Amino acid sequence: MNKRPSSFIALQHRNYRLLWTGQLISFSGSMMQTAAILWHVSLLVAPDHRAIALGMVGLVRLLPVILFSITGGAVADAWDRRRVMLAAQCAAGVTALVLAALTFHGLSRPWPIYALAALGSVAGAFDGPARQAMLPTLVPREHLANAVSLNAIMLQIASVAGPSLGGILIATLGVGWVYAVNAVSFACVIAALLMMRNVPAHDPRRSREVSVEAIREGLRFVFANPIIRSTMLLDFFATFFSSATALLPIFAQDILHVGARGYGWLYAAPSVGAAITSLVMVRSIEEIDRRGVVMIWSVVVYGAATVLFGLSHFFWLTFLCLALTGAADTVSTVIRNVVRQLETPDYLRGRMIGVNMVFFMGGPQLGELEAGSVAQWIGAPMSVITGGLGCLLATGWIARVTPLLRNYRASLTRASKGDYDP
């Protein structure tokens, strides 16, 4: 009888373990800051302008992603990915430090927050492709799905711890300390990168330069591959319609009346569900054969839970609905990431991830702007309800027009892909 491999087998690899640990701390700080920025902006604007002002946070984060992430993917395929990450982490740390300093000196308008959030997003547009493209080079093929699942666990733990601690810091010490703690947290990833040993050499097929033709090659690959293309579209439309994070301050303050601490828990609720689900996925991902069907149904659950969240006027029901959105999104995210990593050769992986960032981040960030605009018009609850319904309609349409996605199986992929290319 074959012994079942450990659920944490990817952590046996030193370089991956270093990166995983550093990111756990750094992402906790980043999630703390993300929640703090929304709360901070809500305090600096008039109540009748809060919805649109909160939606603007998503817009200023999205524009750098659109402008720089595809270029960031080309950079990740042309240059040393570890050095790209080091530069991006340093830049993000500086923006958080400046935000903390400005807050301690007093801010009366939200525009400096918008500007620094945008600069942090620029750093992320270069960090994301390099970080994700480096992942398959840190573990062998047979441990990649486990590494992706462990990354999901790490992200969700950070997403629970960050906003929860952020709510406590905001309520006790003030929002400026959240930014200061986040600035320090970037040092953990920087230390992890510097401590790595024997990182695989540059793939000879990877482009040595960042060029328009290199970017075009990445775009052609993504849009010519129906599986990768359809998963990106599914991700974009689902998160565009169902992104309601920007409206949580309104729900916490005006509908549920739970204050800063309650807001911190509501913000963390999706990650509570996601963290629990990630623990399940880390053991079950290899056993899921009909990955296309599971992915589609997980997004359906995500949209339905969003509708119920918009209808709720009770804190714990709202918390439960948000936790369910996180659980469903985790199932979809883990499957999508495994599929994309396995379907993409290493010399194109950075560019594929750069394109994906436009969809992955563009959906929720544009969705926050859409949610804020609709909330300004018909109120926050109706904005969330109609968004959830839009998610269900979009998912049904994509599933209907993409039979390859519906029929996607892990067993067929393993049988047809004889070469894996990290």
C-alpha positions in Angstrom: 0.0 0.0 0.0 1.4 3.4 -1.0 1.7 5.9 1.9 -0.3 9.1 1.4 2.1 12.0 1.0 2.1 14.7 3.7 -0.3 17.6 3.3 2.7 19.9 3.8 5.2 18.1 1.6 6.1 21.3 -0.4 7.4 22.9 2.7 10.2 20.3 2.8 11.9 22.3 0.1 14.0 25.0 1.7 13.6 27.9 -0.8 9.8 27.4 -1.0 9.6 27.2 2.8 11.5 30.5 3.1 9.3 32.3 0.6 6.1 30.9 2.2 7.0 32.1 5.6 8.1 35.5 4.5 5.0 36.0 2.5 2.8 34.9 5.4 4.1 37.8 7.4 4.2 40.3 4.6 0.7 39.5 3.2 -0.7 39.8 6.7 0.7 43.4 6.8 -0.6 44.1 3.3 -4.1 42.8 4.1 -4.1 44.9 7.3 -3.2 48.0 5.2 -5.9 47.2 2.5 -8.6 47.2 5.2 -7.1 50.3 6.9 -7.1 52.3 3.7 -10.8 51.7 3.2 -11.6 52.7 6.8 -9.3 55.7 6.6 -10.9 57.0 3.4 -14.4 56.5 4.9 -13.4 58.8 7.7 -12.1 61.6 5.5 -15.1 62.1 3.2 -18.7 63.3 3.8 -21.2 60.5 4.5 -23.1 61.1 1.3 -19.9 60.7 -0.7 -18.5 57.6 1.0 -19.7 55.0 -1.4 -18.1 56.6 -4.5 -14.9 57.5 -2.5 -14.5 53.9 -1.4 -15.1 52.7 -4.9 -12.3 55.0 -6.1 -9.8 53.0 -4.0 -10.4 50.1 -6.4 -9.9 52.3 -9.4 -6.5 53.7 -8.3 -5.3 50.2 -7.6 -6.5 48.9 -10.9 -5.0 51.5 -13.3 -1.3 50.5 -12.5 -2.2 46.8 -12.9 -3.6 47.6 -16.4 -0.6 49.7 -17.3 2.2 47.7 -15.9 1.3 44.1 -15.1 1.8 42.8 -18.7 5.2 44.6 -18.8 5.9 43.2 -15.4 5.3 39.7 -16.8 7.7 40.3 -19.6 10.3 41.6 -17.1 9.8 38.4 -15.0 10.5 36.3 -18.1 13.6 38.3 -19.1 15.3 39.2 -15.9 16.2 37.3 -12.7 12.9 36.9 -10.9 14.4 37.0 -7.4 16.0 40.4 -8.1 12.7 41.7 -9.6 11.0 40.7 -6.4 13.6 42.3 -4.2 13.2 45.6 -6.0 9.4 45.5 -5.9 9.3 44.6 -2.2 11.6 47.5 -1.3 9.4 49.9 -3.3 6.2 48.7 -1.6 7.8 49.0 1.8 8.8 52.6 1.1 5.2 53.5 0.0 3.8 52.1 3.2 6.4 54.0 5.3 5.5 57.3 3.5 1.8 56.6 4.1 2.5 56.0 7.8 4.5 59.2 8.1 1.8 61.3 6.4 -0.9 59.8 8.6 1.0 60.5 11.8 1.4 64.2 10.7 -2.3 64.4 9.9 -4.3 63.9 6.7 -7.5 65.8 6.0 -8.1 64.7 2.4 -8.0 61.2 0.8 -5.9 62.0 -2.3 -2.5 61.2 -0.8 -3.9 57.8 0.2 -5.1 57.3 -3.4 -1.7 58.3 -4.8 0.3 56.0 -2.5 -2.1 53.1 -3.0 -1.5 53.5 -6.7 2.3 53.4 -6.2 2.0 50.3 -4.1 0.0 48.7 -6.9 2.8 49.6 -9.4 5.2 47.6 -7.2 2.7 44.7 -7.1 2.4 44.7 -10.9 6.1 43.7 -11.0 6.2 41.6 -7.9 3.2 39.3 -8.8 4.4 37.9 -12.1 8.0 37.3 -10.8 6.7 35.7 -7.5 4.2 33.4 -9.1 6.4 32.5 -12.1 9.2 31.5 -9.7 7.0 29.1 -7.7 7.2 26.1 -10.0 11.0 26.3 -10.0 11.1 26.0 -6.2 9.3 22.6 -6.0 9.2 19.5 -8.3 6.3 18.8 -10.6 4.7 16.2 -8.2 4.6 18.8 -5.4 3.3 21.8 -7.4 -0.4 21.3 -6.6 0.5 21.0 -3.0 2.5 24.2 -3.1 -0.3 26.1 -4.8 -2.7 24.8 -2.1 -0.3 25.8 0.7 0.0 29.2 -0.9 -3.8 29.5 -0.7 -3.6 28.6 3.0 -0.9 31.1 3.6 -2.8 33.9 1.9 -6.0 33.1 3.7 -4.3 33.0 7.1 -2.9 36.4 6.3 -6.3 37.6 5.2 -7.8 36.6 8.5 -5.0 37.8 10.7 -4.3 41.1 8.9 -7.8 42.7 8.9 -8.5 41.4 12.4 -5.3 42.8 13.8 -5.8 45.9 11.7 -9.2 46.5 13.3 -7.7 46.2 16.7 -4.8 48.6 15.9 -7.2 51.1 14.3 -9.4 51.1 17.4 -6.5 51.3 19.9 -3.5 53.0 18.4 -4.8 54.6 15.2 -4.7 53.9 11.5 -1.1 55.2 11.1 0.3 52.3 13.0 -1.3 49.8 10.6 0.7 51.4 7.8 3.9 51.4 9.9 3.6 47.7 10.7 3.0 46.9 7.1 6.2 48.7 6.1 8.2 46.6 8.5 6.5 43.3 7.2 8.1 43.6 3.8 11.5 43.0 5.3 10.5 39.4 5.9 10.1 38.6 2.2 13.4 40.5 1.5 15.2 38.4 4.0 13.7 35.2 2.6 14.8 36.0 -0.9 18.3 36.8 0.3 18.6 33.5 2.2 17.6 31.3 -0.8 20.2 28.9 -2.2 20.6 27.2 -5.5 17.7 28.9 -7.2 17.4 27.4 -10.7 19.3 29.2 -13.5 17.6 31.2 -16.2 15.8 29.0 -18.8 17.7 29.4 -22.1 14.3 29.7 -23.9 13.3 32.7 -21.9 13.6 36.1 -23.6 16.6 38.1 -22.6 15.0 41.4 -23.3 11.7 43.2 -22.5 10.2 44.1 -25.9 6.8 44.6 -27.6 7.3 41.4 -29.5 7.9 39.5 -26.2 4.6 41.0 -24.8 2.8 40.0 -28.0 4.1 36.5 -27.7 2.6 36.2 -24.2 -0.7 37.6 -25.3 -0.9 35.2 -28.2 -0.3 32.3 -25.9 -3.0 33.3 -23.4 -5.7 34.0 -25.9 -5.0 31.0 -28.1 -5.3 28.6 -25.2 -9.1 28.1 -24.5 -8.6 26.7 -21.0 -6.4 29.5 -19.7 -8.5 32.1 -21.5 -11.9 30.9 -20.2 -10.6 30.6 -16.6 -9.4 34.2 -16.8 -12.8 35.4 -18.1 -14.6 33.5 -15.4 -12.5 35.0 -12.7 -12.9 38.5 -14.1 -16.7 38.6 -14.5 -17.4 36.8 -11.3 -15.3 39.2 -9.2 -16.4 42.2 -11.2 -20.1 41.6 -10.3 -19.6 40.2 -6.8 -16.9 42.5 -5.3 -18.4 44.3 -2.3 -15.4 44.6 -0.1 -15.3 48.4 -0.6 -18.8 48.7 0.8 -18.1 46.9 4.1 -17.5 50.1 6.0 -21.0 51.2 5.1 -22.5 47.8 6.2 -20.5 47.9 9.5 -21.3 51.5 10.3 -24.9 52.1 9.0 -26.6 48.6 8.6 -25.1 46.3 11.2 -23.8 49.0 13.6 -20.7 47.0 14.7 -17.9 49.7 14.6 -14.2 49.2 13.8 -13.8 45.8 15.5 -16.9 44.4 13.8 -15.6 45.8 10.5 -12.3 44.0 11.0 -14.1 40.7 11.5 -16.4 41.3 8.5 -13.4 42.1 6.3 -11.7 38.9 7.5 -14.8 36.7 7.1 -14.2 35.6 3.5 -10.7 34.6 4.6 -12.0 32.5 7.5 -14.0 30.4 5.1 -11.1 30.4 2.6 -8.6 29.3 5.3 -10.8 26.3 6.4 -11.4 25.3 2.7 -7.7 25.6 1.9 -6.9 23.0 4.6 -9.3 20.7 2.7 -8.0 21.5 -0.7 -4.4 20.9 0.3 -5.3 17.2 0.7 -8.0 16.8 -1.9 -6.8 18.8 -4.9 -5.0 15.8 -6.5 -8.2 13.7 -6.1 -10.5 16.2 -7.9 -10.7 14.9 -11.5 -13.5 16.9 -13.0 -11.8 20.2 -12.2 -13.8 22.2 -14.8 -17.2 21.4 -13.3 -16.0 21.9 -9.8 -14.6 25.3 -10.7 -17.8 26.4 -12.3 -20.0 25.3 -9.4 -17.8 27.0 -6.9 -18.3 30.3 -8.6 -22.1 29.7 -8.6 -21.9 29.2 -4.8 -19.8 32.4 -4.6 -22.5 34.5 -6.4 -25.4 33.0 -4.5 -23.7 33.7 -1.1 -23.1 37.3 -2.3 -26.9 37.7 -2.9 -27.7 36.5 0.6 -25.1 38.8 2.1 -26.8 41.8 0.5 -30.2 40.6 1.9 -28.8 40.1 5.5 -29.3 42.6 8.3 -27.8 40.3 11.0 -24.1 40.4 11.8 -23.5 36.6 12.1 -25.5 35.8 9.0 -23.5 38.4 7.1 -20.3 36.9 8.5 -21.4 33.4 7.4 -22.3 34.6 3.9 -19.0 36.3 3.5 -17.1 33.2 4.8 -19.0 31.1 2.3 -17.8 33.5 -0.6 -14.3 32.9 0.6 -14.7 29.2 0.8 -16.1 29.0 -2.8 -13.6 31.4 -4.2 -10.7 29.3 -2.7 -11.9 26.1 -4.5 -12.0 28.0 -7.8 -8.7 29.8 -7.2 -6.7 26.7 -6.3 -7.9 24.8 -9.4 -7.4 27.8 -11.7 -3.8 28.3 -10.5 -2.8 24.7 -10.7 -4.3 24.5 -14.2 -2.5 27.6 -15.4 0.9 26.7 -14.0 0.8 23.2 -15.5 -0.5 24.4 -18.9 2.2 27.2 -19.3 5.9 26.6 -20.1 8.4 28.4 -17.9 9.7 30.8 -20.5 6.1 32.2 -20.9 5.0 31.9 -17.3 5.7 35.5 -16.3 3.8 36.9 -19.2 0.9 34.6 -18.7 0.7 35.7 -15.0 1.0 39.3 -16.1 -2.0 39.0 -18.4 -3.9 37.1 -15.7 -3.2 39.9 -13.2 -5.3 42.3 -15.4 -8.2 39.8 -15.1 -7.6 38.7 -11.5 -7.1 42.1 -10.1 -9.1 44.1 -12.7 -12.3 42.2 -11.9 -12.5 43.0 -8.1 -11.0 46.5 -8.4 -13.4 47.5 -11.2 -16.0 45.7 -9.2 -15.4 47.9 -6.2 -15.8 51.0 -8.4 -19.0 49.5 -9.9 -20.3 48.5 -6.4 -19.6 52.0 -5.1 -21.3 53.7 -8.0 -24.4 51.5 -7.8 -24.5 51.9 -4.1 -24.5 55.7 -4.5 -27.5 55.3 -6.8 -29.7 52.6 -5.2 -28.0 51.8 -1.9 -25.4 49.4 -0.6 -27.6 46.3 -0.1 -29.1 46.5 -3.6 -25.6 47.0 -5.1 -24.5 43.7 -3.5 -27.7 41.8 -4.5 -27.6 42.9 -8.1 -23.8 42.1 -8.2 -24.4 38.6 -7.0 -27.1 38.0 -9.6 -24.7 39.4 -12.3 -22.1 36.9 -11.2 -24.5 34.0 -11.6 -25.5 35.1 -15.1 -21.9 35.6 -16.2 -20.9 32.2 -14.9 -23.8 30.5 -16.7 -22.9 32.2 -20.0 -19.2 31.3 -19.8 -19.9 27.7 -18.9 -22.4 27.4 -21.8 -20.1 28.8 -24.5 -16.9 27.0 -23.3 -17.4 23.2 -23.4 -13.7 22.6 -23.0 -14.0 24.2 -19.6 -17.0 22.1 -18.6 -15.2 18.9 -19.7 -11.8 19.7 -18.3 -10.4 16.8 -16.3 -7.1 16.4 -14.4 -6.7 12.8 -15.6 -6.9 13.9 -19.3 -4.3 16.6 -18.6 -1.9 14.2 -17.0 -2.3 11.7 -19.8 -1.8 14.3 -22.6 1.0 16.4 -21.0 4.1 14.3 -21.0 6.5 17.2 -20.4 6.4 19.5 -17.5 8.5 22.6 -17.8 9.8 24.4 -14.8 
